[in-house]
Amino acid sequence: MRFTHIYVEEKAFEYPLTGKILNKLPGASVIRIKHYKDVFDRKRQNAVAQKENQSLIIAVRDGNRIFKGAPVCQSFGQKNFYYSSSMMNCPFDCEYCYLKGMYPTSNMVVFVNLEDYRKDVEDKLSEGPMYVCASYDTDLLAMNGLTGHADFWKEMALSHEDLLVELRTKAAIDVKDSIPNVIYAFTLSPEEVVASYERSTASVSSRINAASKALSQGAKVRLCFDPIIKISNWEDAYRNLIEECASKIDFSKLTDISVGTFRISSDYLNKMRKSFPDSEVAWYPYFIKDGVAQYEPDTDKRMQEYVLDLVCKYTEREKIFTWN
């Protein structure tokens, strides 16, 4: 990962992680700023152009750092479901990603005050066990070599047995540990979807191989066939994907599996359409229900049930979670 321009909050220079990141990017231009929002939230940004040359913003996160899980996200049966954003935005460029509607920019933010995150989690844990999805607003595993954030969350899990952490990724990461309360979640799409809509991500075959290797190391692994994207040959594409997974992965060893069709907040969708006017995904004529944009009900149901039936050939239904 290479960033040619790095914006650093003045107070972020006080944190050791800032120096570690800057030392790994010796050729970058460093620009001192007062607050990350001065760059991240400025008006009239060109998010499309920024994806071609992302800048990095190093900052300190004040205020809320741990949030209740959103209704469109799967809780996997966990009662105390939270997510945390120790980074904002992603190194990858998936056309369907809700972050394109959530943020006004394609630049990335790394928060360096991880000890504050530790305190927040420990405060929540005093109320009881919790499940934290740490990679919803980014890909911590893909960025770990630069930031160490995934290592932080793994260390948190090691030191708090009542904390369950999910690290979701579209990278072909090499898992070498088997922490009992860390779930490595691999998002898997047909190669046709990866080629058209998941720019810069690892190939699906390499992700499948990485998931298989993680299982062989004794790690907890979740497969995410989510979001299911409606392409012209979606039935064949998803059948081929799941057959490839089953040929390389022992489904009986998986922690669980996620199946869900594409959905997005209608507010985020409207913002995506303004920022990415040429996006085929953004301009699909979605059905709006309760503020959520999704495929028309009959199509949505058929797609999810089709993929669900394919997965059920290789594992029990109780192991599969759906979003609706």
N, C-alpha and C positions, 0 to 999 in steps of 0.2 A: 504494500500500500504506500503510495507516494502522494504527499500533499505539497504543493509548491508555496502555498500561503497559509500561515497559521495565525489566527487571531487569539490573543491571550488576555483574559481579564487581569487587571492589575493585582487583585487579591489572589488570583490563581497561582501567581509566581511564588507564593508562600508554601505551596504544597510540593512535596518531593516527587509526586507522580508527574507533575508538569515538567520538571527537569528531565525525568526519564524519557518522556515522550519526545521532547525537543532533541535530546541526544540521539534518538533514533532517526531523526529527520534533519540531519545537519545542513542540507542544502536549501531548506525552506526559508522563505522570508517571514520573519516574525513581526507581527503588528500588535502593539499594546492597545487595549480598549478598556473602557470603564465597565461595560456590562455586555454580556453575550447577546442580549436582545437588540442592542444597537445595530448589530450585524445580522443576526438571525431573523429578526422580525421587521427589518426595514421594508418600505413599500417599493413596488414596481421592480421586483426581482425577476430574473429570467431563470426559472427552475430548470428548463430544458437545457440551456447553455451551461448552467452550473454543474449538471451531471457529467458533462464532458471534462470538467476541470474543477472537481470539488475542493473547497477549502475546509480546513479544520478549525474549530473554535474550542478553546480550552477554557473551562469556566468552573465556577463554584455554584452548586445548586442549593438555593435557600428555599424555605417554605416546604410544601409537601414533596415527599420523595417516594412514598408508598401509597398506592391507590387501589381502591376496590376494583375487581375485575369487571369489565364492561359486559353487557348482556350479549353482544355479538361474539364474544370470546367464550371458548369452552372451558368449563371449570373442572371437568373430568371427575365429577362427583365430590370434589373437595369443598368443604363447608366454608372455610376462611380463605377465600380466593383473592389474591392481590397481584398486582403487577408493579414493577419498578422501572424507572427510566434513568439509569446511570449514564446512558448515552441517548442522543436524539438523532434520528435519521440513519440511513443505512449505506454501506459501501456498494451495495448492489443496486440494480435499476429495474425493478419489476414493474411493468406497466400497470398492473392491476393493484398495486400496493396502496393501502389507505393513507399511508404517510404522505402521499402526493397531494391529498386533500386536507391533511391535518396541519402540515407545515407550509409556510410561504416560500420555502427555499429548499434546495437540494444539498446545501452545505451541512456538515456534521458538527455536533457538539459532543465533547467528552467532559464529563464532570469529574473533578479530581478529588473532591472531599468525600472519599469513600467511607471514612470513619463515621461521618454523619449518617450515612446509609446504615452502617452497622448498628448505631444507636437506635435508629428508627425501627429496624427489624427487631431488635431485642426488646424495645418497648412494646411492640405488637405481640411478641411472643409471650410477654408476661400475662396476656389475656388468654393464651391458649395456642395450640399448634397452628401453623399457617402454611399455605401453599403460595409460592411467589413465582410468577413467570417473569424472568429477568430480561428476556430478549424480544419482547413484542415490538418495541419501537426502534429496534436495530438488530444487528447480528453480532452479539458479543463474542461468539466463538471465532467468527471470521476476523474480528479486529483484535483478538486477544494478544497476538504477538506484539502489537503496538501499545495497547492500553493495559493489559493484564486484568481487565474487568471480569472476564469469565473465571479466572483464577480466584479473584476476590469472592465471587459467589460460591465457588466450590469450597473455599476455605470456610465461608460462613456455614455451609451445610455440614462440613466436617465437625465444626465446633458447636452445632446446635442440632441435636437429633430430632427435635420437633419442628424443624424447618425443612420443607420439601421445595426444591428449586428445579424449575424447568429452564433449560437452555436450548432454544430453538435455532435452527440454522439451515441455510441453503449452501453451505460450504461442505467440502469433503474433508472434514477434520479428522485428525488421527487421535482417537481416544485411547489413552493409556492408563486410565484409572477406573475404579469401580466403586464409587461412593454411593452407599445405599440410598441416600436421600437426594440424589441428583439424577434428573431424567434428561437424557440427550434426545431431543426431538428433531427428527429429520423431515423437513417438508419435501415431498416428492411429487413431481408433475411429469406428465408424458414429455418425451423429448421434443415433440412438436410445440408444446407450450413453453418449454425452456428456451427453445430457439427463437420463438417469436416474442415472448413476453417477459422472460427472466434474464435480462442482459447482465453479463458479468458473473453470474452464478456458476457454481460447479455443474458439470454434466450430471444428468440423473443417474447414469451408471456409476459414476464415481461416488455419488452420495449413497447409493445402495451398497456399494462395496464398503464404504466407511461405516455404515450402520451395521453391516454384517461383522466387520472387524471389532466394532465396539461391543457387540454382543459376545464375541469370543473372548473379550477381556473381562467379561462379567459385569459390564456396565448396564444400567437400566436404559432401555431404548424405546422410544415412541416413534411410530411412523405416522406422518400427517399427510393424508390425501385431501388437502384442504389449503387453498380453495380449489374446487373443481371448476375448470373454465370451459365454457361452451365454445368449442371449435368445431369445424365442419365434420370431422370424423371422430368426435369425442368418444363414442362407444368403443371403436377399435383401439383408439389411443390409450384409454384407461384400462382396457382389458390387457393390452400388451404390457403396460406398465406394471400392473399387479402380478401378471404371470412372471415377469422378469424379477420382481421382488421375491416372489415365492420360490423361484429357482435358486436364489442366492441367500435368502434369509430364513431362518427357522422361526416361523411365526409363533410357535409355542413358547419361545423364550422372550418374546416382546412383553414389555410392561403393559402396553395398550396401543390402540390405533385410533386416529381421528379421521372422520369423514365429514366433509361439509362443502356445500356449494358456495360460490362467490357471493359475498354480501358486503355492503358498505353503508355507512351512514349517508343519508341523502344529502346532508349538508356538506360532507366531505366530497361527495360525488360532484356537486355543483362547483366546488372550488377546483377539483381536478379538471373539469371541463374548461374552466377559464385558463388554468395554467398550462394545460396540455390539449390544445384544440385539435390536434391531429391524432389523438389517441383513439384507436378502435375500441378498446375496452371501455374507456370513459363514456363514449357516445352510444353504447348499446342502449336500446330502449327498455330500460329496466322497469320492473313493477315496484312501486313504493308501498310499503306496509309498515305502519308504526314507526315511520322515520328511517326505515332501512330499505335501501335499494337492493333488489335481488332479481333473479330471473323470474319470468312469469310463473305463477304457482304450479301449473301442470308440468312445465319443463323442469322447474326446480325439484319437484318431488321425484320425477322420473330419473333425473340425473343422480340424485343422492341415493335412491333405492337401487339403481343399477350398480353403482360403485360399491354400495353396501353389500349387495348380493355377491359380487365378485370377491370381496374380502372374506365374506363368511364361508367361502369354499376352503379357506386355509386356517380359520380360527373360529372360536366360539363367539356368538353374538354379544355376550356379556363383556367382552374385551374391547368392543368397538363403541366409541362415543360419537354422537352427532350433535350438531348445534341446535337443531330444532326437532 
